[in-house]
C-alpha cells in the first residue's frame, strides 16, 4: 500500500529518482535500457527497481527474456502528483540530460511496447 512515507522515502535516493524520470518519460523500460542510461551495474539498478516496485510506484511485466518496468497505473492521485512533480523537477537536471542521451544511444531491444500490449 502506498503511503506518503513510503513514496517520499523512495524518492530520497537519487538513483531511484533518475530511474523514475526515465521510465515516466518513456512509459516503459527494461533493466538493460536503464543500466545503459544510468551507466550503473545491473544488480544495483535491479535493486532500486525492486524497491520502487515494492513501494507500489512501479509495475513490471515479462516480455521474452526482458523484465519491463512502467509506472503503476493504480497509484492514488496524490502519489501520481508526487511522481509528476519529482519528474518535472528533474527535467532541467544535468544528470538526467546525460541519462537521456545515453538511453538514446543505447541498443534497445525490440518488443511489444506497453501501449501496444493487449
N, C-alpha and C positions, 0 to 999 in steps of 0.2 A: 504494500500500500504506500502510495506517495504521501509523504509528509513534508512540510516546509523544511524541517531539519534535515531530512534525507536529501532533498533536492539541493539545498544550499551547501551541504557538506560535499555533495558530489561535484558541485561547481567549484569548490575550493582548490581543486587540483588543476594546474594549467594544461596538462596533457589531456585530461578529460574534456576541458573546455574546447581545446583545439579539435579533438575528435568530434565533439558535438557540433561545432560550427561547420566542419567539413560534411558531416552526414546531413545536417539540415540543408546545406547548400546543394547537395547532390541528390537528396531524397533517400539514397541507399548506397552503401559502400561495403565492400568486402574487407576483411582483415588485411589482405595483401595490398590493397589500394591505400589503406590507412598507414600501413608500415612504410610504403614508398613516400607518401605525402609527408608524414611526420619525421621520417628518417630516424626511426627508432626500431629496436628489436621486436620481433613478433610476440614473444612472451609478454613483454611489457605492455604492448598495445592490447593484446587479448585480455590481460588482467584488468585494464582500465575499462574495456568494453563490458566485461563481466560485471564490474561494479555498477556501471550505468544501467545495464540490463536488470540487475538485481534490485536497483533502486526504483525501477519502473519507468525509466526515461527512454529506454530503447527496447526494440523487439528484434529478434533475429529469425532468419529462415535459411534453410539449406538449399543451395542450387548446385547440383553435382558435387564437386569437392569443396566448394566455397561456402562460407557462412557469411551471409549478408546482413547488415545492420541498418535499421531505419528508426526514426523517432516513433515512440509508442503512440498509436493512434487513439488510444483510450485515456490519454492524460487529461486530468481535470483542466479547466480553462485557466486557473491561476498558475498551474505548472507550465502549461504551454506558453503563457505570457512571460513567465520567468525565463524559459528557454529562448523565446524570441528576443527578449531583452539582452540576454547573455550573448547570443549570436550577433545581434546588432552591435553590441559594444566591441566585438572583435573585428568588425568589418574594416576598420582602418588600422588594425594591428599589423606591424611589420612581420611578425612570425606567421600570422595567418596568411598574409600575402605570399610568403615563401612556401607555406604548406600548399596553397592553391597552385602555385607554379610547379612544384614537384608532382602534384597529382595530375596536372595537365600533361606532364612529360612521361608519366608512368605507363608501363604496359598494363592495360586494363583488360580483364577477362570479359569475353563475350558471354552474355547471359540474358535471361528474361528479366527485364527491369521490373521493379515493384509495381509501377503503374500499368504494366502490360500483363502482369500475372492475373490469373483468374481468381 
